[in-house]
Amino acid sequence: MSIPVWVLLGFAAWTLASLMASIGVYRWSRILTGRASISEWRADLPQGDERYRRAMRAHQNCVENLPVYTALVVALTASGTGGPVVDGLAIAILAARVPHTVIHVALEQTEPVAAIRFGFFAVQVACMIGIGAIIVADALG
């Protein structure tokens, strides 16, 4: 399996882990202790404390970006494009995704913290653009 495919699996695993370790723990701890019912959790209403709401946003960001990276991996696979630069960019995406999520969930979002978090997000976007550009350049030959 190629590095970008391994990174795709890691990205998917991280998306699930962030769901279970933050949102899942928060909800189930309240349900199992009788502080909330299973039916009261709604995606269309702001609920929970600030950290829980940050966890919801961080997980949603993973969910929003996973299909973009998946499309790139499909294009890489279909075109046969690859190499050490693509591998490095793919690894950098996951290496930036993890601290981006952790910072979003774990830290109060002050201006400096949000700027650092955005930096990790910008790295991911730049790497995805880079991979896309490599795919296009390879296709145009």
Buried (B, 14 or more C-beta within 10 A) or exposed (E): EBBBBBBBEBBBEBBEBBBEBBBBEBBEEBBEEEEBEEEEBEEEEEBBEEBBEBBBEBBEBBEEBBEEBEEBBEBBBEEEBBEEEBBBBBBBBBBBBBBBBBBBBBBEEEEEBBEBBEEBBEBBEBBBEBBBEBBEEBEEE
